Amino acid sequence: MTDTILVEKLDRVVHITLNRPEALNALNLKVMDEVTATLEQYDSDPSVGCFVISGSPKAFAAGADIKEMQSQSYTDMLKANWFAGWDKLTRTRTPILAAVNGYALGGGCELAMMCDVVYAGDRAKFGQPEIKLGVIPGMGGSQRLTKLVGKSKAMDMVLTGRMMDAEEAERSGLAARVFPADELVGEVLKIAAEIAGFGKLATQTAKEAVNQAEEMGISQGVLFERRTFHALFATADQKEGMAAFAEKRDPDFKGE
Ligand code: HXC
C-alpha cells in the first residue's frame, strides 16, 4: 500500500509513477521511503528485469518538497541525514529507467540522474534551481550533472538555476533519447521490456561495469569489466545466448 506513488507490474517490468499531482510530485520523505522500499522489494525478484520511474505530463518532479524542508535547522538536517535514504536507489542492482515529462527540477532532476538512463519527453525541462532558494543541490546534482554534461554547463545550470529543454539535455548527454511527450512512457516501457527480456545476471553486470566508469580510472575500470565479462561465462545464460545465436533461434534466458 503506497500513498505517494503508483506501482504496476507489467510482466517483467515494474513501473513506479510518482503521484503527488497537487505538489507537482515534490519529493517529500514519504516519496523517498515508498520509492526505495518498492525498489528493494523487487530488486532481487527474478521475475523483475527492469524498473521505470515516471511522473505526470506536467512534472516528473518539481524538486524536493520545499514546504517540508523550509523550517528545518542545520542540526535537524544533519540528525535526519536528510535525503541519505535515496542512496538505496543507487544500490539497486536491476536497471532503472527514468521517463521524464514536464519539470525535473532540483531533487527531481537529481532523481532522474540517479537512474541508469534518462529518457525525456520533448517538452521536458531540467534544472537545478536551488540557488534561488538560498541552497545548493542536495541529492547529488552537483556531482552527477557535472559528470554528465561537464563542468562549464553544470556550473551554468547550478549558478543561474536556469532550465534546460529536452533538446539541450539530449545534446549535452543528460538525456539518452527524446520522444514526443505523449508517447514517452509507452516507449520507455517498451525499452524496459526489451532490457528485462535479457538475462538478469548480464544486465546487472552490465550496469555495474558502466557504473564503475564513474568511480575508477580507465585501466582499473577495464580490468573490472574484463573480470566481470569472464565471470559471465560461468552462467547458463551465456551458454544459452551463444547457443541460440549459433542455432539461429531466440534465446530463452533464465537469469541463471
Ligand atoms: C513543494 C511544490 C514544489 C516543491 C511545486 N510545488 N514545486 N511544493 N515543493 N518543490 C507546489 C506549489 O507550491 C503549488 O502548490 C503546486 O505545487 C503547483 O505549483 P505552481 O508553482 O502553482 O505551478 P506553476 O505555476 O505551473 O509552476 C511550476 C514550477 C514551480 C515552475 C515548477 O512550481 C516551481 O518553481 N517550483 C519549485 C521548483 C524548485 O525550486 N525546485 C527545487 C526545490 S529544492 P499550491 O498549494 O500553491 O497549489 C530541491 C533541493 C534538493 O529540490 C536538495 C536540497 C537539500
py3Dmol code that shows the C-alpha trace and the ligand (Angstrom):
import py3Dmol

protein = """\
ATOM      1  CA  MET A   1       0.000   0.000   0.000  1.00  0.00           C
ATOM      2  CA  THR A   2       1.546   3.276  -1.108  1.00  0.00           C
ATOM      3  CA  ASP A   3       0.256   6.861  -0.763  1.00  0.00           C
ATOM      4  CA  THR A   4       2.591   8.893  -2.923  1.00  0.00           C
ATOM      5  CA  ILE A   5       3.366   6.528  -5.800  1.00  0.00           C
ATOM      6  CA  LEU A   6       1.539   4.072  -8.056  1.00  0.00           C
ATOM      7  CA  VAL A   7       3.190   0.720  -8.659  1.00  0.00           C
ATOM      8  CA  GLU A   8       2.306  -1.537 -11.551  1.00  0.00           C
ATOM      9  CA  LYS A   9       3.990  -4.805 -12.510  1.00  0.00           C
ATOM     10  CA  LEU A  10       3.788  -5.352 -16.265  1.00  0.00           C
ATOM     11  CA  ASP A  11       5.223  -8.766 -16.991  1.00  0.00           C
ATOM     12  CA  ARG A  12       8.959  -8.375 -16.135  1.00  0.00           C
ATOM     13  CA  VAL A  13       8.863  -4.568 -15.658  1.00  0.00           C
ATOM     14  CA  VAL A  14       7.895  -2.663 -12.508  1.00  0.00           C
ATOM     15  CA  HIS A  15       6.559   0.801 -13.316  1.00  0.00           C
ATOM     16  CA  ILE A  16       6.636   3.349 -10.485  1.00  0.00           C
ATOM     17  CA  THR A  17       4.623   6.532 -11.101  1.00  0.00           C
ATOM     18  CA  LEU A  18       5.230   9.465  -8.757  1.00  0.00           C
ATOM     19  CA  ASN A  19       1.766  10.542  -7.722  1.00  0.00           C
ATOM     20  CA  ARG A  20       1.547  13.823  -5.816  1.00  0.00           C
ATOM     21  CA  PRO A  21      -0.047  15.914  -8.590  1.00  0.00           C
ATOM     22  CA  GLU A  22      -1.163  18.599  -6.119  1.00  0.00           C
ATOM     23  CA  ALA A  23       2.523  19.369  -5.421  1.00  0.00           C
ATOM     24  CA  LEU A  24       3.953  18.627  -8.895  1.00  0.00           C
ATOM     25  CA  ASN A  25       5.364  15.401  -7.423  1.00  0.00           C
ATOM     26  CA  ALA A  26       7.579  17.248  -4.939  1.00  0.00           C
ATOM     27  CA  LEU A  27       9.784  14.666  -3.276  1.00  0.00           C
ATOM     28  CA  ASN A  28       8.998  14.528   0.414  1.00  0.00           C
ATOM     29  CA  LEU A  29      10.454  11.906   2.737  1.00  0.00           C
ATOM     30  CA  LYS A  30       7.448   9.656   2.231  1.00  0.00           C
ATOM     31  CA  VAL A  31       8.032   9.542  -1.537  1.00  0.00           C
ATOM     32  CA  MET A  32      11.661   8.645  -0.852  1.00  0.00           C
ATOM     33  CA  ASP A  33      10.667   5.852   1.507  1.00  0.00           C
ATOM     34  CA  GLU A  34       7.995   4.465  -0.811  1.00  0.00           C
ATOM     35  CA  VAL A  35      10.121   4.555  -3.963  1.00  0.00           C
ATOM     36  CA  THR A  36      13.133   2.960  -2.294  1.00  0.00           C
ATOM     37  CA  ALA A  37      11.034   0.332  -0.492  1.00  0.00           C
ATOM     38  CA  THR A  38       9.437  -0.647  -3.820  1.00  0.00           C
ATOM     39  CA  LEU A  39      12.826  -0.918  -5.496  1.00  0.00           C
ATOM     40  CA  GLU A  40      14.123  -3.049  -2.609  1.00  0.00           C
ATOM     41  CA  GLN A  41      11.053  -5.253  -2.709  1.00  0.00           C
ATOM     42  CA  TYR A  42      11.505  -6.176  -6.382  1.00  0.00           C
ATOM     43  CA  ASP A  43      15.269  -5.855  -6.875  1.00  0.00           C
ATOM     44  CA  SER A  44      16.105  -9.469  -6.094  1.00  0.00           C
ATOM     45  CA  ASP A  45      12.882 -10.838  -7.615  1.00  0.00           C
ATOM     46  CA  PRO A  46      13.970 -12.971 -10.582  1.00  0.00           C
ATOM     47  CA  SER A  47      10.702 -12.157 -12.366  1.00  0.00           C
ATOM     48  CA  VAL A  48      11.629  -8.438 -12.500  1.00  0.00           C
ATOM     49  CA  GLY A  49      14.237  -7.327 -15.017  1.00  0.00           C
ATOM     50  CA  CYS A  50      13.807  -3.545 -15.174  1.00  0.00           C
ATOM     51  CA  PHE A  51      12.210  -0.589 -13.370  1.00  0.00           C
ATOM     52  CA  VAL A  52      10.695   2.543 -14.902  1.00  0.00           C
ATOM     53  CA  ILE A  53      10.125   5.703 -12.862  1.00  0.00           C
ATOM     54  CA  SER A  54       7.857   8.373 -14.334  1.00  0.00           C
ATOM     55  CA  GLY A  55       5.794  11.315 -13.119  1.00  0.00           C
ATOM     56  CA  SER A  56       2.869  13.182 -14.667  1.00  0.00           C
ATOM     57  CA  PRO A  57       2.663  15.024 -18.006  1.00  0.00           C
ATOM     58  CA  LYS A  58       3.309  18.326 -16.171  1.00  0.00           C
ATOM     59  CA  ALA A  59       6.066  17.219 -13.801  1.00  0.00           C
ATOM     60  CA  PHE A  60       8.403  14.320 -13.333  1.00  0.00           C
ATOM     61  CA  ALA A  61       9.131  16.040 -10.008  1.00  0.00           C
ATOM     62  CA  ALA A  62       9.444  19.773  -9.283  1.00  0.00           C
ATOM     63  CA  GLY A  63      12.090  19.185  -6.647  1.00  0.00           C
ATOM     64  CA  ALA A  64      12.442  18.203  -3.068  1.00  0.00           C
ATOM     65  CA  ASP A  65       9.423  19.290  -1.040  1.00  0.00           C
ATOM     66  CA  ILE A  66      10.280  22.882  -0.156  1.00  0.00           C
ATOM     67  CA  LYS A  67       7.435  23.153   2.354  1.00  0.00           C
ATOM     68  CA  GLU A  68       8.669  20.091   4.239  1.00  0.00           C
ATOM     69  CA  MET A  69      12.232  21.449   4.389  1.00  0.00           C
ATOM     70  CA  GLN A  70      11.700  25.140   4.970  1.00  0.00           C
ATOM     71  CA  SER A  71      11.649  25.158   8.777  1.00  0.00           C
ATOM     72  CA  GLN A  72      14.367  22.550   9.302  1.00  0.00           C
ATOM     73  CA  SER A  73      17.539  23.625  11.077  1.00  0.00           C
ATOM     74  CA  TYR A  74      21.066  22.520  10.279  1.00  0.00           C
ATOM     75  CA  THR A  75      21.003  20.084  13.166  1.00  0.00           C
ATOM     76  CA  ASP A  76      17.612  18.689  12.066  1.00  0.00           C
ATOM     77  CA  MET A  77      19.025  18.024   8.591  1.00  0.00           C
ATOM     78  CA  LEU A  78      22.190  16.504  10.000  1.00  0.00           C
ATOM     79  CA  LYS A  79      20.422  14.297  12.551  1.00  0.00           C
ATOM     80  CA  ALA A  80      17.956  13.004   9.983  1.00  0.00           C
ATOM     81  CA  ASN A  81      20.763  12.725   7.394  1.00  0.00           C
ATOM     82  CA  TRP A  82      18.159  14.278   5.087  1.00  0.00           C
ATOM     83  CA  PHE A  83      17.940  12.549   1.695  1.00  0.00           C
ATOM     84  CA  ALA A  84      20.551   9.888   2.506  1.00  0.00           C
ATOM     85  CA  GLY A  85      17.706   7.401   2.053  1.00  0.00           C
ATOM     86  CA  TRP A  86      17.930   7.988  -1.716  1.00  0.00           C
ATOM     87  CA  ASP A  87      21.282   6.176  -1.652  1.00  0.00           C
ATOM     88  CA  LYS A  88      19.228   2.971  -1.536  1.00  0.00           C
ATOM     89  CA  LEU A  89      18.075   3.740  -5.077  1.00  0.00           C
ATOM     90  CA  THR A  90      21.668   3.836  -6.266  1.00  0.00           C
ATOM     91  CA  ARG A  91      22.315   0.452  -4.629  1.00  0.00           C
ATOM     92  CA  THR A  92      19.531  -1.167  -6.692  1.00  0.00           C
ATOM     93  CA  ARG A  93      21.124  -3.770  -8.971  1.00  0.00           C
ATOM     94  CA  THR A  94      18.274  -4.024 -11.503  1.00  0.00           C
ATOM     95  CA  PRO A  95      18.384  -1.293 -14.210  1.00  0.00           C
ATOM     96  CA  ILE A  96      16.178   1.753 -13.552  1.00  0.00           C
ATOM     97  CA  LEU A  97      14.955   3.971 -16.404  1.00  0.00           C
ATOM     98  CA  ALA A  98      13.650   7.498 -15.816  1.00  0.00           C
ATOM     99  CA  ALA A  99      10.859   8.705 -18.135  1.00  0.00           C
ATOM    100  CA  VAL A 100      10.849  12.488 -17.725  1.00  0.00           C
ATOM    101  CA  ASN A 101       7.907  14.565 -18.873  1.00  0.00           C
ATOM    102  CA  GLY A 102       7.487  18.168 -17.751  1.00  0.00           C
ATOM    103  CA  TYR A 103       9.547  19.608 -14.934  1.00  0.00           C
ATOM    104  CA  ALA A 104      12.526  17.747 -13.487  1.00  0.00           C
ATOM    105  CA  LEU A 105      13.854  20.410 -11.149  1.00  0.00           C
ATOM    106  CA  GLY A 106      16.180  20.271  -8.165  1.00  0.00           C
ATOM    107  CA  GLY A 107      15.680  16.901  -6.498  1.00  0.00           C
ATOM    108  CA  GLY A 108      13.547  15.859  -9.493  1.00  0.00           C
ATOM    109  CA  CYS A 109      16.476  16.333 -11.871  1.00  0.00           C
ATOM    110  CA  GLU A 110      18.717  14.617  -9.317  1.00  0.00           C
ATOM    111  CA  LEU A 111      16.341  11.669  -9.027  1.00  0.00           C
ATOM    112  CA  ALA A 112      16.354  11.295 -12.826  1.00  0.00           C
ATOM    113  CA  MET A 113      20.157  11.372 -12.820  1.00  0.00           C
ATOM    114  CA  MET A 114      20.311   8.688 -10.095  1.00  0.00           C
ATOM    115  CA  CYS A 115      18.507   6.373 -12.509  1.00  0.00           C
ATOM    116  CA  ASP A 116      20.562   4.420 -15.036  1.00  0.00           C
ATOM    117  CA  VAL A 117      19.119   6.059 -18.149  1.00  0.00           C
ATOM    118  CA  VAL A 118      17.171   9.293 -18.603  1.00  0.00           C
ATOM    119  CA  TYR A 119      14.610   9.419 -21.417  1.00  0.00           C
ATOM    120  CA  ALA A 120      12.885  12.760 -21.966  1.00  0.00           C
ATOM    121  CA  GLY A 121       9.595  13.876 -23.426  1.00  0.00           C
ATOM    122  CA  ASP A 122      10.079  16.682 -25.944  1.00  0.00           C
ATOM    123  CA  ARG A 123       8.580  19.269 -23.565  1.00  0.00           C
ATOM    124  CA  ALA A 124      10.694  18.237 -20.541  1.00  0.00           C
ATOM    125  CA  LYS A 125      12.524  20.914 -18.554  1.00  0.00           C
ATOM    126  CA  PHE A 126      15.528  20.083 -16.423  1.00  0.00           C
ATOM    127  CA  GLY A 127      17.091  22.386 -13.866  1.00  0.00           C
ATOM    128  CA  GLN A 128      18.893  22.797 -10.560  1.00  0.00           C
ATOM    129  CA  PRO A 129      17.183  25.963  -9.242  1.00  0.00           C
ATOM    130  CA  GLU A 130      18.261  25.539  -5.591  1.00  0.00           C
ATOM    131  CA  ILE A 131      20.410  28.674  -5.776  1.00  0.00           C
ATOM    132  CA  LYS A 132      17.174  30.687  -5.967  1.00  0.00           C
ATOM    133  CA  LEU A 133      16.152  29.208  -2.600  1.00  0.00           C
ATOM    134  CA  GLY A 134      19.449  30.023  -0.909  1.00  0.00           C
ATOM    135  CA  VAL A 135      20.759  26.460  -1.025  1.00  0.00           C
ATOM    136  CA  ILE A 136      22.556  24.139  -3.426  1.00  0.00           C
ATOM    137  CA  PRO A 137      21.673  20.722  -4.893  1.00  0.00           C
ATOM    138  CA  GLY A 138      21.419  18.180  -2.080  1.00  0.00           C
ATOM    139  CA  MET A 139      20.674  14.874  -3.818  1.00  0.00           C
ATOM    140  CA  GLY A 140      23.862  14.562  -5.846  1.00  0.00           C
ATOM    141  CA  GLY A 141      23.203  17.159  -8.562  1.00  0.00           C
ATOM    142  CA  SER A 142      26.500  18.991  -8.297  1.00  0.00           C
ATOM    143  CA  GLN A 143      28.312  15.693  -8.851  1.00  0.00           C
ATOM    144  CA  ARG A 144      26.120  13.778 -11.314  1.00  0.00           C
ATOM    145  CA  LEU A 145      25.229  16.759 -13.509  1.00  0.00           C
ATOM    146  CA  THR A 146      28.926  17.645 -13.773  1.00  0.00           C
ATOM    147  CA  LYS A 147      29.829  14.087 -14.788  1.00  0.00           C
ATOM    148  CA  LEU A 148      27.034  14.027 -17.367  1.00  0.00           C
ATOM    149  CA  VAL A 149      27.309  17.451 -19.012  1.00  0.00           C
ATOM    150  CA  GLY A 150      30.771  18.700 -17.998  1.00  0.00           C
ATOM    151  CA  LYS A 151      31.895  21.431 -15.645  1.00  0.00           C
ATOM    152  CA  SER A 152      31.029  24.530 -17.653  1.00  0.00           C
ATOM    153  CA  LYS A 153      27.409  23.605 -18.372  1.00  0.00           C
ATOM    154  CA  ALA A 154      26.910  22.193 -14.862  1.00  0.00           C
ATOM    155  CA  MET A 155      28.199  25.463 -13.362  1.00  0.00           C
ATOM    156  CA  ASP A 156      25.925  27.418 -15.686  1.00  0.00           C
ATOM    157  CA  MET A 157      22.919  25.375 -14.521  1.00  0.00           C
ATOM    158  CA  VAL A 158      23.776  25.347 -10.798  1.00  0.00           C
ATOM    159  CA  LEU A 159      24.832  29.003 -10.549  1.00  0.00           C
ATOM    160  CA  THR A 160      21.983  30.507 -12.578  1.00  0.00           C
ATOM    161  CA  GLY A 161      19.230  27.990 -11.787  1.00  0.00           C
ATOM    162  CA  ARG A 162      18.077  28.169 -15.416  1.00  0.00           C
ATOM    163  CA  MET A 163      16.142  25.361 -17.071  1.00  0.00           C
ATOM    164  CA  MET A 164      17.410  23.184 -19.909  1.00  0.00           C
ATOM    165  CA  ASP A 165      14.959  21.866 -22.505  1.00  0.00           C
ATOM    166  CA  ALA A 166      14.858  18.290 -23.762  1.00  0.00           C
ATOM    167  CA  GLU A 167      16.799  19.011 -26.936  1.00  0.00           C
ATOM    168  CA  GLU A 168      19.661  20.575 -24.968  1.00  0.00           C
ATOM    169  CA  ALA A 169      19.510  17.762 -22.408  1.00  0.00           C
ATOM    170  CA  GLU A 170      19.959  15.167 -25.143  1.00  0.00           C
ATOM    171  CA  ARG A 171      22.667  17.165 -26.916  1.00  0.00           C
ATOM    172  CA  SER A 172      24.651  17.588 -23.718  1.00  0.00           C
ATOM    173  CA  GLY A 173      24.407  13.985 -22.527  1.00  0.00           C
ATOM    174  CA  LEU A 174      21.867  14.329 -19.728  1.00  0.00           C
ATOM    175  CA  ALA A 175      19.110  12.527 -21.661  1.00  0.00           C
ATOM    176  CA  ALA A 176      19.776   9.430 -23.747  1.00  0.00           C
ATOM    177  CA  ARG A 177      16.853   9.916 -26.128  1.00  0.00           C
ATOM    178  CA  VAL A 178      13.875  12.251 -26.619  1.00  0.00           C
ATOM    179  CA  PHE A 179      10.364  11.095 -27.556  1.00  0.00           C
ATOM    180  CA  PRO A 180       7.148  13.039 -28.230  1.00  0.00           C
ATOM    181  CA  ALA A 181       5.754  13.781 -24.765  1.00  0.00           C
ATOM    182  CA  ASP A 182       2.582  11.736 -25.123  1.00  0.00           C
ATOM    183  CA  GLU A 183       4.482   8.688 -26.401  1.00  0.00           C
ATOM    184  CA  LEU A 184       7.291   8.828 -23.829  1.00  0.00           C
ATOM    185  CA  VAL A 185       6.013   6.464 -21.152  1.00  0.00           C
ATOM    186  CA  GLY A 186       4.907   3.841 -23.683  1.00  0.00           C
ATOM    187  CA  GLU A 187       8.257   3.995 -25.471  1.00  0.00           C
ATOM    188  CA  VAL A 188      10.216   3.715 -22.226  1.00  0.00           C
ATOM    189  CA  LEU A 189       8.094   0.766 -21.100  1.00  0.00           C
ATOM    190  CA  LYS A 190       8.957  -0.922 -24.416  1.00  0.00           C
ATOM    191  CA  ILE A 191      12.682  -0.301 -23.841  1.00  0.00           C
ATOM    192  CA  ALA A 192      12.317  -1.633 -20.296  1.00  0.00           C
ATOM    193  CA  ALA A 193      10.598  -4.783 -21.592  1.00  0.00           C
ATOM    194  CA  GLU A 194      13.450  -5.291 -24.033  1.00  0.00           C
ATOM    195  CA  ILE A 195      16.052  -4.944 -21.263  1.00  0.00           C
ATOM    196  CA  ALA A 196      14.009  -7.166 -18.956  1.00  0.00           C
ATOM    197  CA  GLY A 197      13.971  -9.837 -21.665  1.00  0.00           C
ATOM    198  CA  PHE A 198      17.733 -10.268 -21.453  1.00  0.00           C
ATOM    199  CA  GLY A 199      19.403 -12.381 -18.789  1.00  0.00           C
ATOM    200  CA  LYS A 200      19.246 -10.536 -15.465  1.00  0.00           C
ATOM    201  CA  LEU A 201      22.760 -11.585 -14.484  1.00  0.00           C
ATOM    202  CA  ALA A 202      24.061  -9.969 -17.666  1.00  0.00           C
ATOM    203  CA  THR A 203      22.035  -6.747 -17.344  1.00  0.00           C
ATOM    204  CA  GLN A 204      23.016  -6.338 -13.686  1.00  0.00           C
ATOM    205  CA  THR A 205      26.662  -6.959 -14.539  1.00  0.00           C
ATOM    206  CA  ALA A 206      26.498  -4.519 -17.462  1.00  0.00           C
ATOM    207  CA  LYS A 207      25.054  -1.883 -15.112  1.00  0.00           C
ATOM    208  CA  GLU A 208      27.834  -2.492 -12.580  1.00  0.00           C
ATOM    209  CA  ALA A 209      30.511  -2.273 -15.258  1.00  0.00           C
ATOM    210  CA  VAL A 210      29.204   1.008 -16.737  1.00  0.00           C
ATOM    211  CA  ASN A 211      28.825   2.484 -13.250  1.00  0.00           C
ATOM    212  CA  GLN A 212      32.442   1.644 -12.478  1.00  0.00           C
ATOM    213  CA  ALA A 213      33.443   4.087 -15.218  1.00  0.00           C
ATOM    214  CA  GLU A 214      32.232   6.845 -12.883  1.00  0.00           C
ATOM    215  CA  GLU A 215      34.328   5.610  -9.991  1.00  0.00           C
ATOM    216  CA  MET A 216      37.536   4.150 -11.448  1.00  0.00           C
ATOM    217  CA  GLY A 217      40.396   5.152 -13.730  1.00  0.00           C
ATOM    218  CA  ILE A 218      40.463   3.583 -17.197  1.00  0.00           C
ATOM    219  CA  SER A 219      42.905   0.734 -16.528  1.00  0.00           C
ATOM    220  CA  GLN A 220      41.178  -0.379 -13.315  1.00  0.00           C
ATOM    221  CA  GLY A 221      37.791   0.047 -14.984  1.00  0.00           C
ATOM    222  CA  VAL A 222      38.775  -2.068 -17.980  1.00  0.00           C
ATOM    223  CA  LEU A 223      40.170  -4.746 -15.649  1.00  0.00           C
ATOM    224  CA  PHE A 224      36.881  -4.712 -13.700  1.00  0.00           C
ATOM    225  CA  GLU A 225      34.987  -5.074 -16.967  1.00  0.00           C
ATOM    226  CA  ARG A 226      37.203  -7.915 -18.202  1.00  0.00           C
ATOM    227  CA  ARG A 227      36.887  -9.910 -14.972  1.00  0.00           C
ATOM    228  CA  THR A 228      33.109  -9.498 -14.809  1.00  0.00           C
ATOM    229  CA  PHE A 229      32.908 -10.383 -18.524  1.00  0.00           C
ATOM    230  CA  HIS A 230      34.918 -13.545 -17.783  1.00  0.00           C
ATOM    231  CA  ALA A 231      32.625 -14.320 -14.818  1.00  0.00           C
ATOM    232  CA  LEU A 232      29.548 -14.366 -17.064  1.00  0.00           C
ATOM    233  CA  PHE A 233      30.992 -17.465 -18.745  1.00  0.00           C
ATOM    234  CA  ALA A 234      30.031 -19.282 -15.542  1.00  0.00           C
ATOM    235  CA  THR A 235      26.338 -18.592 -16.236  1.00  0.00           C
ATOM    236  CA  ALA A 236      23.765 -20.709 -18.051  1.00  0.00           C
ATOM    237  CA  ASP A 237      22.501 -17.555 -19.800  1.00  0.00           C
ATOM    238  CA  GLN A 238      25.852 -17.133 -21.592  1.00  0.00           C
ATOM    239  CA  LYS A 239      25.652 -20.733 -22.856  1.00  0.00           C
ATOM    240  CA  GLU A 240      22.032 -20.208 -23.900  1.00  0.00           C
ATOM    241  CA  GLY A 241      22.628 -16.819 -25.561  1.00  0.00           C
ATOM    242  CA  MET A 242      25.568 -18.025 -27.631  1.00  0.00           C
ATOM    243  CA  ALA A 243      23.947 -21.378 -28.475  1.00  0.00           C
ATOM    244  CA  ALA A 244      20.803 -19.578 -29.634  1.00  0.00           C
ATOM    245  CA  PHE A 245      22.887 -17.357 -31.914  1.00  0.00           C
ATOM    246  CA  ALA A 246      24.697 -20.352 -33.414  1.00  0.00           C
ATOM    247  CA  GLU A 247      21.416 -22.259 -33.842  1.00  0.00           C
ATOM    248  CA  LYS A 248      19.638 -19.237 -35.362  1.00  0.00           C
ATOM    249  CA  ARG A 249      16.844 -19.150 -32.749  1.00  0.00           C
ATOM    250  CA  ASP A 250      15.696 -16.765 -29.994  1.00  0.00           C
ATOM    251  CA  PRO A 251      17.399 -17.229 -26.634  1.00  0.00           C
ATOM    252  CA  ASP A 252      15.452 -18.328 -23.568  1.00  0.00           C
ATOM    253  CA  PHE A 253      17.213 -16.620 -20.666  1.00  0.00           C
ATOM    254  CA  LYS A 254      16.548 -17.941 -17.174  1.00  0.00           C
ATOM    255  CA  GLY A 255      18.616 -15.488 -15.138  1.00  0.00           C
ATOM    256  CA  GLU A 256      20.955 -18.279 -14.069  1.00  0.00           C
TER     257      GLU A 256
END
"""
ligand_1 = """\
55
HXC
C 6.727 21.826 -2.591
C 5.862 22.476 -4.625
C 7.131 22.334 -5.240
C 8.215 21.910 -4.422
C 5.723 22.991 -6.726
N 5.027 22.873 -5.576
N 7.009 22.678 -6.538
N 5.676 22.218 -3.318
N 7.956 21.687 -3.109
N 9.435 21.729 -4.914
C 3.602 23.126 -5.353
C 3.301 24.616 -5.385
O 3.571 25.201 -4.125
C 1.825 24.598 -5.696
O 1.105 24.268 -4.529
C 1.685 23.409 -6.659
O 2.848 22.590 -6.440
C 1.703 23.825 -8.110
O 2.846 24.630 -8.354
P 2.781 26.078 -9.035
O 4.005 26.804 -8.633
O 1.473 26.734 -8.751
O 2.824 25.683 -10.581
P 3.386 26.554 -11.779
O 2.995 27.984 -11.635
O 2.976 25.836 -13.025
O 4.988 26.497 -11.645
C 5.674 25.283 -11.801
C 7.134 25.431 -11.260
C 7.093 25.967 -9.813
C 7.912 26.377 -12.167
C 7.768 24.030 -11.342
O 6.175 25.167 -9.060
C 8.411 25.939 -9.117
O 9.278 26.763 -9.383
N 8.575 25.006 -8.182
C 9.748 24.930 -7.347
C 10.904 24.395 -8.130
C 12.162 24.286 -7.262
O 12.638 25.294 -6.740
N 12.659 23.092 -7.101
C 13.822 22.847 -6.313
C 13.400 22.520 -4.914
S 14.771 22.405 -3.820
P -0.210 25.131 -4.084
O -0.555 24.537 -2.750
O 0.209 26.566 -4.052
O -1.205 24.835 -5.168
C 15.431 20.930 -4.115
C 16.650 20.695 -3.330
C 17.156 19.295 -3.341
O 14.974 20.122 -4.857
C 18.096 19.083 -2.256
C 18.186 20.176 -1.224
C 18.519 19.728 0.138
"""
view = py3Dmol.view(width=600, height=400)
view.addModel(protein, "pdb")
view.setStyle({"model": 0}, {"cartoon": {"style": "trace"}})
view.addModel(ligand_1, "xyz")
view.setStyle({"model": 1}, {"stick": {}})
view.zoomTo()
view.show()
